[in-house]
Amino acid sequence: MRNLLIIGAGNAGESIAREILAHRQDRYHIVGFLDDDEHKKSCCNHPILGKIDAAREVVFRYEVEEVLIAIPSASRQTMRRIFQSLAYTPVQIKVIPGLLEIIEGSVSLNNIRQIEPVDLLGREEVTLAPEQLRPFYEEKCVTVTGGGGSIGSEIVRQLLALPLREVIAIGRGENSLYELLQSIRDNRLRYTIADVRDEDLIMYTMQTLKPDIIFHAAAHKHVPFMEEFPHEALINNILGTWNVFQAARASGASRFIMISTDKAVRPTSIMGASKRLAEKLVLSAGKENNISTSVVRFGNVLGSRGSVLPLFMRQIQSGGPVTITHPEMKRYFMSIREAARLVIQSAAVQEGDIHILDMGEPLSILEMAKTLIALSGRRPDDIEIVFTGLRPGEKLNEELAEDPASLKPSQFPKLLFTKEPHLWTPEERQRFLEETKTVARTYNGEKIRAFIKYWLPEYQGGS
């Protein structure tokens, strides 16, 4: 029998305690609860042993082996306090689902899970707001490029909660599409294999499918790789985006949404610069054609491919070292589900050209690494932290908008918008496209960087 401490004596904590007492008395001994409400003295006939900050003391006094965090609406600050109070204690930490998961399901022992990196963000997720979105999406056909990727596949999953006619996942990787199809059982989901770089195939695909709305998520996103192979960023992120936009326009789509990144703001990397140039390209073209076009920017998404925190977890489990590029690096983070929901909401926002996801305050990468080490039960000296230096194209701090003062709130919480400050003329756009095709095929990094600097003077990348 394991000694269990429950943090949170609200409805969720009480529900879990009652289920344990009814069905798992032979597995758990509840030593008590922690809760910041001073008026609460007991819960389910078990004592409130103190406030959250007393966790460390209570763990050792009562020889606690397992801690359950039962606060489904805990903010980032509250979760941080809990993690700090449990740092370097020899306990197994588990959590109940977040508030949205409870609304969509139920709280029970069956869905208690191990703590994950996403829990460091707190539980401040947004709902999909299906009733607000229903008039916009009802009976629509929606396609998602990069549909097998981490962001694209989550957009597909969330879209299927809406009254759509069908969702079509477009991807170039058969394995990722196969995995998506295995995880979803909905006859409204279709798929096709196509590469956004193949202009003719993308045009044929869109004209065959005739989607109403297109989410363009396919892109190269790995900063160091694009520094090494800059031609790939131009071919995939710029020309590939243009292929999808042209096909969307020709097939009669009414809405085109490009998924972008905070790295497009005053970019220091080839990847960020390629996304910013793609933004300018499609936004300027969208103004001259009968298709509503917008860009959605957000920062790092936990759970996406290449996310740093799963890497930290693997490094900790193998005994270290944990590698961080710089002790002062900070990043914006958001859960993959929240990012997908906000992207879907952005399509229904009529104002602005660039939609920004409000990702809260940026987090210190070093502090997140230390927290993960502490929550693994290791001492500070057990896992070495090694600073490897900024990689080519990396920033210490990211931005979400060139002019934060220009951001305005939309009808959806956490979703802001602004206007593109400078749109290209048709002549500029045509010249840019011709030059992009020419310089990309040189495969010459120096020439590509000079080209980017000409078209994007704010680009701060190396030569």
PEURGI-V533298 format. One record per residue. N is the residue number from 1. PHI is phi in whole degrees, 0 to 359 (NA if undefined). PSI is psi as a letter, one per 30 degrees, with the letter a starting at -180 (* if undefined). Layout:
# PEURGI-V533298
n: <N & N>
phi: <PHI & PHI>
psi: <PSI & PSI>
This chain:
# PEURGI-V533298
n: <1 & 2 & 3 & 4 & 5 & 6 & 7 & 8 & 9 & 10 & 11 & 12 & 13 & 14 & 15 & 16 & 17 & 18 & 19 & 20 & 21 & 22 & 23 & 24 & 25 & 26 & 27 & 28 & 29 & 30 & 31 & 32 & 33 & 34 & 35 & 36 & 37 & 38 & 39 & 40 & 41 & 42 & 43 & 44 & 45 & 46 & 47 & 48 & 49 & 50 & 51 & 52 & 53 & 54 & 55 & 56 & 57 & 58 & 59 & 60 & 61 & 62 & 63 & 64 & 65 & 66 & 67 & 68 & 69 & 70 & 71 & 72 & 73 & 74 & 75 & 76 & 77 & 78 & 79 & 80 & 81 & 82 & 83 & 84 & 85 & 86 & 87 & 88 & 89 & 90 & 91 & 92 & 93 & 94 & 95 & 96 & 97 & 98 & 99 & 100 & 101 & 102 & 103 & 104 & 105 & 106 & 107 & 108 & 109 & 110 & 111 & 112 & 113 & 114 & 115 & 116 & 117 & 118 & 119 & 120 & 121 & 122 & 123 & 124 & 125 & 126 & 127 & 128 & 129 & 130 & 131 & 132 & 133 & 134 & 135 & 136 & 137 & 138 & 139 & 140 & 141 & 142 & 143 & 144 & 145 & 146 & 147 & 148 & 149 & 150 & 151 & 152 & 153 & 154 & 155 & 156 & 157 & 158 & 159 & 160 & 161 & 162 & 163 & 164 & 165 & 166 & 167 & 168 & 169 & 170 & 171 & 172 & 173 & 174 & 175 & 176 & 177 & 178 & 179 & 180 & 181 & 182 & 183 & 184 & 185 & 186 & 187 & 188 & 189 & 190 & 191 & 192 & 193 & 194 & 195 & 196 & 197 & 198 & 199 & 200 & 201 & 202 & 203 & 204 & 205 & 206 & 207 & 208 & 209 & 210 & 211 & 212 & 213 & 214 & 215 & 216 & 217 & 218 & 219 & 220 & 221 & 222 & 223 & 224 & 225 & 226 & 227 & 228 & 229 & 230 & 231 & 232 & 233 & 234 & 235 & 236 & 237 & 238 & 239 & 240 & 241 & 242 & 243 & 244 & 245 & 246 & 247 & 248 & 249 & 250 & 251 & 252 & 253 & 254 & 255 & 256 & 257 & 258 & 259 & 260 & 261 & 262 & 263 & 264 & 265 & 266 & 267 & 268 & 269 & 270 & 271 & 272 & 273 & 274 & 275 & 276 & 277 & 278 & 279 & 280 & 281 & 282 & 283 & 284 & 285 & 286 & 287 & 288 & 289 & 290 & 291 & 292 & 293 & 294 & 295 & 296 & 297 & 298 & 299 & 300 & 301 & 302 & 303 & 304 & 305 & 306 & 307 & 308 & 309 & 310 & 311 & 312 & 313 & 314 & 315 & 316 & 317 & 318 & 319 & 320 & 321 & 322 & 323 & 324 & 325 & 326 & 327 & 328 & 329 & 330 & 331 & 332 & 333 & 334 & 335 & 336 & 337 & 338 & 339 & 340 & 341 & 342 & 343 & 344 & 345 & 346 & 347 & 348 & 349 & 350 & 351 & 352 & 353 & 354 & 355 & 356 & 357 & 358 & 359 & 360 & 361 & 362 & 363 & 364 & 365 & 366 & 367 & 368 & 369 & 370 & 371 & 372 & 373 & 374 & 375 & 376 & 377 & 378 & 379 & 380 & 381 & 382 & 383 & 384 & 385 & 386 & 387 & 388 & 389 & 390 & 391 & 392 & 393 & 394 & 395 & 396 & 397 & 398 & 399 & 400 & 401 & 402 & 403 & 404 & 405 & 406 & 407 & 408 & 409 & 410 & 411 & 412 & 413 & 414 & 415 & 416 & 417 & 418 & 419 & 420 & 421 & 422 & 423 & 424 & 425 & 426 & 427 & 428 & 429 & 430 & 431 & 432 & 433 & 434 & 435 & 436 & 437 & 438 & 439 & 440 & 441 & 442 & 443 & 444 & 445 & 446 & 447 & 448 & 449 & 450 & 451 & 452 & 453 & 454 & 455 & 456 & 457 & 458 & 459 & 460 & 461 & 462 & 463>
phi: <NA & 259 & 286 & 243 & 248 & 252 & 263 & 113 & 252 & 274 & 299 & 294 & 298 & 295 & 299 & 295 & 299 & 297 & 292 & 297 & 294 & 277 & 232 & 232 & 298 & 277 & 252 & 235 & 245 & 282 & 281 & 154 & 236 & 240 & 201 & 280 & 282 & 292 & 281 & 276 & 249 & 204 & 211 & 54 & 66 & 244 & 287 & 275 & 272 & 150 & 275 & 305 & 295 & 272 & 304 & 300 & 299 & 294 & 303 & 283 & 294 & 256 & 51 & 292 & 254 & 219 & 240 & 246 & 273 & 243 & 235 & 295 & 252 & 300 & 284 & 301 & 295 & 294 & 297 & 297 & 299 & 296 & 297 & 295 & 288 & 259 & 302 & 62 & 257 & 276 & 238 & 267 & 254 & 232 & 227 & 272 & 300 & 288 & 302 & 294 & 295 & 291 & 301 & 275 & 216 & 203 & 262 & 204 & 298 & 293 & 250 & 293 & 222 & 294 & 294 & 234 & 307 & 297 & 293 & 295 & 276 & 83 & 243 & 268 & 283 & 256 & 280 & 288 & 60 & 298 & 292 & 292 & 273 & 308 & 299 & 283 & 259 & 302 & 62 & 268 & 258 & 238 & 248 & 230 & 282 & 66 & 295 & 265 & 284 & 295 & 286 & 301 & 293 & 288 & 299 & 301 & 300 & 290 & 299 & 290 & 277 & 255 & 280 & 280 & 284 & 197 & 238 & 242 & 271 & 251 & 208 & 260 & 258 & 293 & 293 & 293 & 294 & 299 & 297 & 298 & 296 & 290 & 268 & 233 & 240 & 209 & 287 & 273 & 271 & 237 & 208 & 206 & 265 & 201 & 257 & 297 & 284 & 270 & 303 & 293 & 292 & 296 & 297 & 299 & 298 & 292 & 288 & 283 & 281 & 49 & 286 & 274 & 228 & 232 & 257 & 261 & 253 & 291 & 188 & 277 & 236 & 276 & 300 & 299 & 296 & 288 & 294 & 279 & 232 & 297 & 298 & 296 & 297 & 291 & 291 & 276 & 280 & 261 & 293 & 297 & 298 & 296 & 300 & 292 & 297 & 301 & 293 & 298 & 295 & 291 & 272 & 88 & 297 & 263 & 216 & 231 & 239 & 264 & 276 & 240 & 209 & 293 & 289 & 279 & 274 & 41 & 294 & 249 & 241 & 299 & 301 & 298 & 295 & 296 & 289 & 294 & 294 & 295 & 304 & 298 & 297 & 284 & 292 & 293 & 290 & 296 & 290 & 254 & 227 & 277 & 213 & 284 & 235 & 212 & 238 & 241 & 249 & 208 & 268 & 285 & 245 & 290 & 101 & 280 & 295 & 90 & 299 & 285 & 291 & 301 & 298 & 303 & 299 & 295 & 295 & 294 & 297 & 269 & 93 & 87 & 282 & 269 & 257 & 231 & 289 & 206 & 294 & 258 & 292 & 230 & 217 & 279 & 228 & 209 & 288 & 295 & 290 & 295 & 301 & 297 & 296 & 291 & 298 & 297 & 295 & 300 & 297 & 269 & 273 & 273 & 277 & 77 & 254 & 245 & 255 & 246 & 275 & 287 & 258 & 75 & 271 & 293 & 252 & 288 & 295 & 297 & 294 & 294 & 297 & 297 & 296 & 297 & 297 & 297 & 289 & 281 & 87 & 276 & 280 & 304 & 275 & 286 & 241 & 283 & 254 & 245 & 265 & 263 & 92 & 300 & 277 & 307 & 89 & 279 & 253 & 288 & 228 & 260 & 236 & 255 & 209 & 296 & 231 & 304 & 293 & 277 & 288 & 234 & 283 & 266 & 285 & 250 & 300 & 69 & 235 & 248 & 217 & 209 & 256 & 290 & 288 & 217 & 261 & 286 & 282 & 303 & 292 & 297 & 296 & 295 & 294 & 299 & 297 & 297 & 291 & 299 & 299 & 290 & 289 & 297 & 281 & 281 & 57 & 255 & 300 & 295 & 293 & 294 & 294 & 294 & 299 & 298 & 298 & 295 & 276 & 222 & 302 & 283 & 299 & 247 & 287 & 285 & 270>
psi: <k & k & k & k & k & k & j & j & h & a & e & e & e & e & e & e & e & e & e & e & e & e & f & g & f & f & e & k & j & j & f & a & l & k & k & f & j & f & f & k & f & l & k & h & g & k & l & j & f & a & l & e & f & g & e & e & e & e & e & e & e & g & h & k & f & k & k & j & j & h & i & f & g & k & l & e & e & e & e & e & e & e & e & e & f & g & k & g & k & h & l & k & k & l & l & l & l & l & e & e & e & e & e & f & b & l & k & l & f & f & g & k & l & l & k & l & e & f & f & f & f & a & h & h & l & l & l & f & h & e & e & e & f & e & e & e & f & k & g & l & k & k & l & j & l & g & f & f & l & e & e & e & e & e & e & e & e & e & e & f & f & l & h & l & e & l & k & j & k & k & l & f & j & e & e & e & e & e & e & e & e & f & f & k & i & k & f & f & k & l & l & k & k & k & k & f & f & j & e & e & e & e & e & e & e & e & f & e & e & i & l & e & k & k & j & j & f & k & l & k & f & j & e & e & e & f & e & e & i & f & e & e & e & e & e & e & f & d & e & e & e & e & e & e & e & e & e & e & e & f & f & g & k & f & k & k & j & k & k & a & l & f & f & f & j & i & k & f & l & e & e & e & e & e & e & e & e & e & e & e & e & e & e & e & e & f & f & g & l & h & k & k & k & l & k & k & k & l & b & k & j & k & f & l & k & f & k & e & e & e & e & e & e & e & e & e & f & g & g & a & l & k & k & k & e & k & f & g & k & l & l & k & k & l & l & e & e & e & e & e & e & e & e & e & e & f & f & f & k & f & l & l & e & k & k & k & k & j & g & a & k & k & k & k & e & e & e & e & e & e & e & e & e & e & f & f & g & l & l & e & f & e & j & k & k & k & j & f & k & k & l & k & f & k & l & e & k & l & l & f & k & e & j & f & f & f & k & l & k & a & f & k & k & g & j & l & l & l & l & k & f & j & k & k & l & e & e & e & e & e & e & e & e & e & e & e & e & e & e & e & f & f & g & j & e & e & e & e & e & e & e & e & e & e & f & i & f & f & k & g & l & l & *>
